[in-house]
């Protein structure tokens, strides 16, 4: 059983570029709406997300997405403030995220932009 984060076990591991809660739009056949999730953007350009902050380093992420080459940007099509989208290069799906403020949205967009263009 692994307790704690990988940072404590590997002190030379760079800290994530960006981490925090965002709301992610859910578009499954059963569930629709916005779910609060804990996101971690790693230095290698992969975006991991977990159900809760406490799951980071203890559980496998719900999903891992490579951001290199992805299309990202603010999105006004959903009529909600602070929404931005990410279309990974694979193009299989579109992720919609909602931040709590314009400043938070800009912080994520800047970090993601660095991962998109390493």
C-alpha positions as CSV (number, residue, x, y, z in Angstrom):
1,X,0.0,0.0,0.0
2,X,1.3,3.4,-1.0
3,X,0.8,6.2,1.5
4,X,1.6,9.8,0.7
5,X,2.6,11.3,-2.6
6,X,5.3,10.3,-5.0
7,X,7.1,13.6,-4.2
8,X,8.0,12.4,-0.7
9,X,9.4,9.1,-2.1
10,X,11.2,10.8,-5.0
11,X,12.4,14.1,-3.7
12,X,14.0,15.0,-7.1
13,X,10.6,14.7,-8.9
14,X,9.6,18.2,-10.1
15,X,6.4,19.5,-8.5
16,X,3.3,19.6,-10.7
17,X,3.0,22.7,-12.9
18,X,-0.6,23.3,-11.8
19,X,-3.0,21.7,-9.5
20,X,-6.4,22.4,-8.0
21,X,-10.2,21.8,-8.2
22,X,-12.1,22.5,-11.4
23,X,-15.5,21.5,-12.5
24,X,-15.5,19.1,-15.4
25,X,-18.5,18.7,-17.7
26,X,-20.0,15.2,-17.7
27,X,-21.6,14.0,-20.9
28,X,-22.3,10.3,-20.4
29,X,-25.5,8.7,-21.3
30,X,-26.5,8.5,-17.7
31,X,-25.0,11.6,-16.1
32,X,-25.0,15.1,-17.4
33,X,-23.8,18.2,-15.7
34,X,-20.7,19.4,-13.9
35,X,-18.6,17.4,-11.4
36,X,-15.9,18.9,-9.1
37,X,-12.6,17.1,-9.6
38,X,-9.0,17.5,-8.5
39,X,-6.7,18.2,-11.4
40,X,-2.9,17.9,-11.5
41,X,-0.9,19.0,-14.6
42,X,2.5,17.3,-14.5
43,X,5.7,18.7,-15.9
44,X,5.6,15.9,-18.6
45,X,2.5,17.6,-20.1
46,X,0.0,15.0,-18.8
47,X,-3.2,16.1,-17.1
48,X,-4.3,13.7,-14.3
49,X,-7.6,14.0,-12.5
50,X,-9.0,12.5,-9.4
51,X,-12.3,12.5,-7.6
52,X,-10.8,14.2,-4.5
53,X,-7.6,16.0,-3.6
54,X,-6.8,13.3,-1.0
55,X,-6.7,10.7,-3.8
56,X,-3.6,12.2,-5.4
57,X,-0.7,9.9,-4.7
58,X,-2.9,7.3,-3.1
59,X,-5.2,6.2,-6.0
60,X,-4.8,5.8,-9.7
61,X,-6.2,8.9,-11.5
62,X,-9.6,8.6,-13.1
63,X,-8.0,9.6,-16.3
64,X,-4.7,10.8,-17.7
65,X,-4.6,13.0,-20.9
66,X,-1.6,14.1,-22.9
67,X,-1.8,17.8,-23.6
68,X,1.0,18.2,-26.1
69,X,-0.6,19.3,-29.4
70,X,-4.0,19.8,-27.9
71,X,-6.3,22.7,-28.7
72,X,-7.2,24.8,-25.6
73,X,-9.0,28.1,-25.0
74,X,-11.9,29.9,-23.3
75,X,-15.3,28.8,-24.3
76,X,-18.5,30.9,-24.2
77,X,-20.8,28.4,-26.0
78,X,-22.2,27.0,-22.8
79,X,-23.4,30.3,-21.4
80,X,-21.4,29.9,-18.2
81,X,-18.6,32.1,-17.0
82,X,-14.9,30.9,-16.6
83,X,-15.4,27.9,-18.9
84,X,-12.5,26.6,-21.1
85,X,-12.1,23.6,-23.2
86,X,-9.4,21.2,-24.2
87,X,-9.4,19.0,-27.3
88,X,-6.5,16.5,-27.1
89,X,-4.6,15.8,-30.3
90,X,-6.3,12.4,-30.4
91,X,-9.5,14.3,-31.0
92,X,-11.7,11.6,-29.5
93,X,-13.4,13.9,-27.0
94,X,-13.6,17.5,-25.8
95,X,-13.1,18.3,-22.2
96,X,-15.0,21.3,-20.8
97,X,-13.7,22.8,-17.5
98,X,-15.1,25.5,-15.3
99,X,-12.9,27.5,-12.9
100,X,-14.1,29.5,-9.9
101,X,-12.8,32.8,-11.2
102,X,-11.3,34.5,-14.3
103,X,-7.9,34.6,-12.5
104,X,-8.1,30.8,-11.9
105,X,-9.1,30.1,-15.5
106,X,-6.1,32.2,-16.7
107,X,-3.8,30.3,-14.4
108,X,-4.9,27.0,-15.9
109,X,-4.9,28.2,-19.5
110,X,-1.3,29.5,-19.1
111,X,-0.1,26.2,-17.6
112,X,-1.9,24.1,-20.2
113,X,-0.5,26.3,-23.0
114,X,3.0,25.5,-21.8
115,X,2.1,21.8,-21.9
116,X,0.6,22.1,-25.3
117,X,3.7,23.7,-26.7
118,X,6.6,22.2,-24.8
